[in-house]
Amino acid sequence: MSGAPAIAAAEQEPGSTVVLHPGIDGAGTVRRTVLPGGLRVVTETMPTVRSVAFGIWAGIGSRDEDLADAGATHYLEHLLFKGTPRRSALDISAAMDAVGGDLNAFTAKEYTCYYARVLDADLPLAVDVVSDMVTSSLIEEADVEAERGVILEEISMRDDDPSDLIHDEFAIAMYGDAPLGRPILGTVDTINALRRDGIARYYHAHYRPPNLVVAVAGNVDHHRVVELVGRAFEGHLSGAERPARPRVGGEPTPALGGGARVIADDTEQAHLVLGVPALARHDDRRFALGVFNAAFGGGMSSRLFQEIREKRGLAYSVYSYTSQHCDTGSFGLYAGCQPAKVDEVLEICRQEFAKAAARGLSAEELERGKGQLRGSTVLGLEDTGSRMSRIGKSELVYDSLLSVDEVLARIDAVGLDEVNALARELLEQRPTLTVIGPFEGREFTV
């Protein structure tokens, strides 16, 4: 069956339900209902499990902030756990602890997710608690001040972990002061500058039904989920608004064209990221990039791992990765090594970029990359949380939901010429380099 739904969510009649994928004997069936006011409810039925993952995805991320709001999206991730007219912060946590459930959230560049994982019998509680948090947070002054200190500690913790900090610094090097370049956490200055009224305005402007997707996976009945969600969102589902369409490209965020960014710090290891601009989320070549990434630096048999760790013992952690947004993306490699070895490691990274651009992958590497990507795709969907994330994110940011079989078919269809042409296009660009380590006054070249 085609991955494209019979009707796009924005055109679907409020109150109606469509089957996005039929599954087999009911298992794996994905359905979508659009409620009045534009709220989408998407479920995947997994009748052989006894748990349920419930998530509410908001189409708001750190790249939507202007300088005055920098850090507000992540700040809200903290504040929505602090209480509503019906529940205190303790009530929220105690309700989930009492049933052994997990309750958490995360903020990304283009979306935010609040989620809970519980036994199937406790789904009504999860729906009620998470929906109450998302729709009715108090955003009180005292909580804003208390969480300000917590977030500043979180920034300090990030700064104390160079293997984490390096990726924020790479985004700054790649995109500069554009929204994609700013850290999701904000900075010490922007967090100290945020005030309760501004955060509350940001919350009420963006946490609205058209911008939200409710995603549920596990041992559930779709119509029962819709009933529970409708009850939990009562008073918020009115008007003729339709679901927001997926965020699409337009004019892409420009990269700065390469260069080096050095953060001098007295660390025991040097940490480096070398990367180039890559593909946007909707680019059909993303499957070819995934295969290339797996073969180049995605596993123990990959080129990077073999050259840097296995043959020379220069690093414990070394890998390549991709990131994709609506208008742009990046492909990069990370390595952590002894500061005295950073030049050797960096030179090997440059050489591997150049070799891949000039000669691409071999047929054997291509098949190994496909196999690794197929396996990681399927094994990564073995639990309700990952299934919930797949359908929720797809509904929010893509025009269609590909079935797992369709994803595997797209991976299998990737050809050697396509991968090598893409590698040449990407890796012939001037790369951006970010380095953290004891390199005060030192200059690096790319």
Summary of the structure (lengths in Angstrom):
residues: 446
radius of gyration: 22.8
end to end distance: 46.8
largest distance: 64.9
contacts: 1506
relative contact order: 0.16
helix: 46%
strand: 20%
